[in-house]
């Protein structure tokens, strides 16, 4: 019997007690495969019986695709690949996503990973499935990387593909109620050129637009067939093409569905919108805009090539308040060259925002600047940074951990302490009412440290970081140990 199934897996990214976001990338891949093949989505974050599902499906699969991002998810994805290989050694394992696309040579160092899909995987995976089904070589497939004689061979992806095929992701393959929000994209990429953004490599600094017709067909499906009333657009820069954004918003306004939505926006765009545009944003149901203010220091913004000024923050928030829009303000600390004075300037600005604009701004967390593959930090001493060379090393790179090789340990610890102190300080009710005595004491410490802006010599927060690290390691070890108990013999009865 001819194999026709393709299994697409998404693993744990972070340990959080909340519903996850949907695996949108896998839904898009599944939609591309669906006309000819039978794609299956296995989201390990919400599927406790995933081993039984693997046992039933792997023998019929052409290949298994695993999408992963930088940071802790890399280790879970690697363990999932090892599990697949133990259960079905002959089934190819393909990795895809932003990190594998930017570092295929590193991913292919892992024996349990056979192939890497580079860039958008829709066309590449369809060609791969056809080749495997027909018993043909995969060596000439565009956008695919593989090993030959132990060395990586990389076929770059062709010019970036149209976003209009498939027409919409395969939402019918998942239960939307399992997820905390519904994500839709109307464009990919950004042409603004921020020096720290993955778009410089992954999307080559280009903007691609999905047709308004196809985007609205998906929204119509989600509303009519799934009862969705709120959309979270995950575009890198929703307003990069204003005429395109206007057309989407006009469709919302004219639908009379009273749907709401949220998306990304640059601070300079919101400041530049005229009254007509702002009225349309309001009337179409916009509830929240995600804006990367990044820093309150113009010097830091200039070094990051943000092409904005810190003072635009105030005009932006005044506009949001006037039109009843909530701003989710995003800040990054630890940029190369950021001084302690500039860091404190940002933290004090956050205090001012919470006090004066608390009715229209949310500042959920800080992120720590994190380098990406092929995007080393610009340092005066080039030898001060050595790019990680394994997936395990890259798994340590995530946005609440300081991997600044050019800083002292004390400086790195200070950045991480800021992250954790603010996390507790900003979520007072959560930790005082539901956190138990330990978390109440930590909240008191966070309140005092934040008020004093004193983040050095913080052994209690070192313990908090160690506790989270231990929880992560225990979860990863448990995942790995449980999977090691399985073997091909007891799975398929051979």
KAVEN-V952364 format. One record per residue. N is the residue number from 1. PHI is phi as a letter, one per 20 degrees, with the letter a starting at -180 (999 if undefined). OMEGA is omega in degrees with one decimal (NA if undefined). Layout:
# KAVEN-V952364
n | phi | omega
N | PHI | OMEGA
N | PHI | OMEGA
This chain:
# KAVEN-V952364
n | phi | omega
1 | 999 | -176.7
2 | f | 176.8
3 | f | -177.7
4 | b | -174.7
5 | e | 172.6
6 | c | -178.5
7 | e | -179.7
8 | d | -171.3
9 | d | 171.3
10 | c | -173.9
11 | d | 177.3
12 | f | 175.1
13 | d | 177.6
14 | c | 178.6
15 | e | -178.7
16 | c | -179.8
17 | e | 176.8
18 | b | 177.3
19 | f | 179.8
20 | e | 169.9
21 | f | -178.9
22 | f | 177.7
23 | f | -171.7
24 | g | -179.6
25 | g | 179.6
26 | f | 177.6
27 | f | 177.9
28 | f | 177.9
29 | f | -179.8
30 | f | 179.6
31 | f | 178.4
32 | f | -178.7
33 | f | -165.7
34 | g | -177.5
35 | g | -174.9
36 | d | -173.6
37 | d | -179.6
38 | d | 179.9
39 | f | 176.3
40 | c | 179.1
41 | d | 179.2
42 | c | -179.2
43 | e | -174.9
44 | f | 179.5
45 | f | -174.9
46 | c | -174.6
47 | c | -177.7
48 | f | -178.5
49 | e | -174.3
50 | f | -179.7
51 | f | 178.1
52 | f | 178.5
53 | f | 177.0
54 | f | -178.9
55 | f | -177.0
56 | f | -168.4
57 | d | -170.1
58 | g | -176.9
59 | f | -179.4
60 | d | -173.5
61 | e | 172.2
62 | f | 175.0
63 | a | 175.7
64 | d | 177.3
65 | d | 179.2
66 | c | 178.3
67 | e | -175.6
68 | b | 179.3
69 | d | 178.2
70 | f | 177.9
71 | o | -170.4
72 | f | 179.8
73 | f | -178.6
74 | g | -178.3
75 | f | 176.7
76 | f | 179.5
77 | f | 177.9
78 | f | 177.5
79 | f | 176.9
80 | f | 177.9
81 | f | 178.2
82 | f | 178.5
83 | f | 179.2
84 | g | -178.3
85 | f | 176.0
86 | f | -177.2
87 | e | -176.0
88 | b | -173.5
89 | g | -175.4
90 | e | 179.7
91 | e | -179.5
92 | f | 175.4
93 | d | -177.3
94 | d | 174.8
95 | d | 177.3
96 | b | -178.1
97 | p | -176.0
98 | f | -177.2
99 | f | 178.6
100 | g | 179.4
101 | f | -178.2
102 | e | -178.1
103 | b | -177.0
104 | f | 179.9
105 | f | 179.6
106 | f | -179.5
107 | f | -176.8
108 | f | 171.8
109 | f | -178.0
110 | e | -176.8
111 | f | -176.7
112 | e | 179.4
113 | d | -174.8
114 | e | -171.8
115 | b | 174.5
116 | c | 174.4
117 | e | -174.0
118 | d | 179.6
119 | m | 176.1
120 | g | -172.9
121 | e | -173.5
122 | g | -178.0
123 | f | -177.8
124 | f | -176.9
125 | f | 175.6
126 | f | 177.9
127 | f | 178.6
128 | f | -179.9
129 | f | 179.4
130 | f | -179.2
131 | f | 179.9
132 | f | 179.8
133 | f | -177.7
134 | e | 178.2
135 | m | -178.7
136 | e | 177.3
137 | f | 177.6
138 | d | -168.6
139 | f | -177.0
140 | d | -177.9
141 | f | 178.6
142 | f | 177.8
143 | m | -178.4
144 | c | 175.3
145 | d | -177.7
146 | b | 177.1
147 | d | 172.8
148 | c | -176.1
149 | l | 176.5
150 | n | -178.9
151 | d | -178.5
152 | f | 172.9
153 | c | -173.1
154 | c | 172.6
155 | d | -177.6
156 | g | 175.9
157 | f | 176.4
158 | f | 177.7
159 | g | -169.3
160 | g | -170.5
161 | f | 175.1
162 | f | 178.4
163 | e | -175.4
164 | e | 171.3
165 | c | -5.6
166 | f | -176.5
167 | f | 178.3
168 | b | 175.5
169 | f | -176.3
170 | e | -178.0
171 | f | -178.4
172 | f | -179.3
173 | e | 178.6
174 | c | 174.3
175 | e | -174.5
176 | g | -178.6
177 | f | 177.2
178 | f | -172.6
179 | c | -173.1
180 | e | 179.1
181 | b | 176.9
182 | d | -176.3
183 | d | 176.3
184 | c | 173.5
185 | d | 174.7
186 | d | 176.6
187 | b | 173.3
188 | c | 176.9
189 | n | -179.1
190 | b | -177.8
191 | d | -177.2
192 | e | 170.9
193 | n | 175.7
194 | g | -169.4
195 | f | -175.4
196 | d | -172.3
197 | e | -179.2
198 | f | -178.1
199 | f | 179.5
200 | f | -179.1
201 | d | -171.5
202 | f | 179.3
203 | d | 176.1
204 | l | 178.4
205 | m | -178.3
206 | d | 175.0
207 | d | 174.5
208 | c | -177.9
209 | d | 170.1
210 | e | -177.7
211 | f | 178.2
212 | g | -179.3
213 | g | -177.6
214 | f | 177.4
215 | f | -178.4
216 | f | 174.3
217 | f | 178.5
218 | f | 179.6
219 | f | 177.5
220 | f | 177.6
221 | f | -178.1
222 | f | 179.4
223 | f | -172.7
224 | f | -174.7
225 | e | -174.1
226 | d | 178.0
227 | m | -178.0
228 | f | 179.7
229 | d | 179.9
230 | c | -179.2
231 | d | 171.3
232 | d | 178.6
233 | f | -175.8
234 | d | 175.3
235 | f | 174.2
236 | f | -179.6
237 | b | -171.7
238 | g | -174.2
239 | e | -178.6
240 | g | 173.4
241 | d | -170.1
242 | f | 179.0
243 | f | 177.6
244 | f | 178.5
245 | f | 178.7
246 | g | -178.3
247 | f | 177.2
248 | f | -177.7
249 | f | 177.1
250 | f | 177.1
251 | f | 175.6
252 | f | -176.0
253 | f | -174.7
254 | e | -175.8
255 | f | -175.7
256 | m | 178.7
257 | e | -177.2
258 | l | 174.2
259 | f | 175.0
260 | c | -178.2
261 | b | 177.1
262 | b | -179.2
263 | a | 178.4
264 | e | 177.1
265 | b | 172.6
266 | e | -178.3
267 | f | -178.7
268 | f | 176.5
269 | f | -178.2
270 | f | 178.6
271 | f | -173.7
272 | e | -177.5
273 | f | 176.1
274 | e | -175.9
275 | f | -179.7
276 | f | -179.8
277 | f | -179.9
278 | f | 176.8
279 | f | 179.3
280 | f | 177.4
281 | g | 179.9
282 | f | -174.4
283 | f | -177.7
284 | e | 173.9
285 | o | 178.7
286 | f | 179.4
287 | d | -174.0
288 | b | 175.5
289 | c | 177.4
290 | e | -176.5
291 | c | 177.6
292 | e | 173.8
293 | f | 175.2
294 | m | -174.9
295 | b | 174.4
296 | e | -179.5
297 | d | 177.4
298 | f | 178.8
299 | f | 177.9
300 | f | 179.3
301 | f | 179.5
302 | f | 179.5
303 | f | 176.7
304 | e | 179.9
305 | l | 180.0
306 | f | 179.0
307 | l | 174.0
308 | c | 177.6
309 | c | -176.4
310 | g | -176.6
311 | f | 177.9
312 | f | 179.2
313 | g | -174.9
314 | f | 177.0
315 | f | 179.1
316 | g | -177.8
317 | f | 175.5
318 | f | 177.9
319 | f | -179.1
320 | f | 179.2
321 | f | -178.6
322 | f | -174.5
323 | d | 174.7
324 | m | -179.9
325 | d | 176.1
326 | e | 176.0
327 | d | 172.0
328 | e | -172.0
329 | e | -177.0
330 | d | 179.8
331 | c | 177.7
332 | c | 176.9
333 | d | 176.8
334 | n | 175.5
335 | f | 176.7
336 | g | 177.9
337 | n | 178.9
338 | f | 179.2
339 | e | 177.0
340 | f | 178.0
341 | f | 179.5
342 | f | 175.3
343 | f | 179.8
344 | f | 177.1
345 | f | 177.9
346 | f | -178.2
347 | f | 178.1
348 | f | 175.6
349 | f | 176.6
350 | f | 176.4
351 | g | -179.8
352 | f | 178.8
353 | f | -179.3
354 | f | -177.7
355 | f | -172.0
356 | e | -176.7
357 | c | -176.3
358 | g | -179.5
359 | f | -174.5
360 | c | -179.4
361 | c | 171.7
362 | d | 176.6
363 | c | -169.0
364 | f | -176.2
365 | b | 165.2
366 | d | 170.0
367 | d | 175.0
368 | e | 178.4
369 | g | -178.1
370 | c | 176.3
371 | f | 173.9
372 | d | 173.7
373 | g | -178.5
374 | m | -178.8
375 | c | -178.8
376 | f | 177.8
377 | f | 179.1
378 | e | -176.0
379 | d | 176.5
380 | f | 175.2
381 | d | -175.2
382 | f | -179.0
383 | e | -177.5
384 | f | 179.2
385 | c | 175.5
386 | d | -175.4
387 | f | 177.5
388 | g | -174.6
389 | d | 177.1
390 | c | 177.0
391 | f | 179.0
392 | f | 178.2
393 | f | 179.5
394 | f | 179.5
395 | f | 177.9
396 | e | -175.9
397 | e | 173.6
398 | b | -160.8
399 | e | 169.3
400 | c | 175.7
401 | c | -177.0
402 | e | 177.0
403 | d | -175.8
404 | e | -176.6
405 | f | -177.2
406 | e | 178.4
407 | d | 175.0
408 | f | 177.8
409 | g | -179.8
410 | f | 179.8
411 | f | 178.0
412 | f | 179.5
413 | f | 179.6
414 | f | 179.8
415 | f | -180.0
416 | f | 177.6
417 | f | 175.6
418 | g | -179.4
419 | g | -174.0
420 | f | 178.4
421 | f | -179.8
422 | f | 179.8
423 | g | 178.6
424 | f | -177.6
425 | g | -174.0
426 | e | -178.2
427 | d | -174.5
428 | g | -175.1
429 | f | -178.4
430 | g | -173.4
431 | e | 179.5
432 | f | -174.1
433 | e | -172.0
434 | c | -169.6
435 | e | -176.5
436 | m | -173.9
437 | f | -178.4
438 | f | -179.1
439 | f | 176.2
440 | f | 177.9
441 | f | 177.9
442 | f | 176.5
443 | f | 178.9
444 | f | 176.4
445 | f | -178.9
446 | f | -179.8
447 | g | -177.6
448 | f | -178.9
449 | f | -179.4
450 | f | 179.8
451 | f | -178.5
452 | e | -173.9
453 | l | -178.9
454 | d | -173.2
455 | c | 176.4
456 | e | -178.8
457 | l | -175.6
458 | c | -177.0
459 | f | -179.9
460 | f | 179.5
461 | e | 170.1
462 | f | 177.1
463 | f | 178.5
464 | f | 179.6
465 | f | 177.9
466 | f | 179.7
467 | f | 178.8
468 | f | 178.2
469 | f | 179.6
470 | f | 178.2
471 | f | 177.5
472 | f | -178.8
473 | f | 178.1
474 | f | 179.1
475 | f | 179.7
476 | f | 179.5
477 | f | 178.8
478 | f | 178.1
479 | g | -178.5
480 | f | -177.1
481 | f | 179.2
482 | f | -178.7
483 | f | 179.2
484 | f | 179.1
485 | f | -177.2
486 | e | 176.7
487 | b | -179.5
488 | g | -176.2
489 | f | -175.4
490 | e | 179.2
491 | e | -174.9
492 | d | 174.1
493 | m | -178.7
494 | e | NA
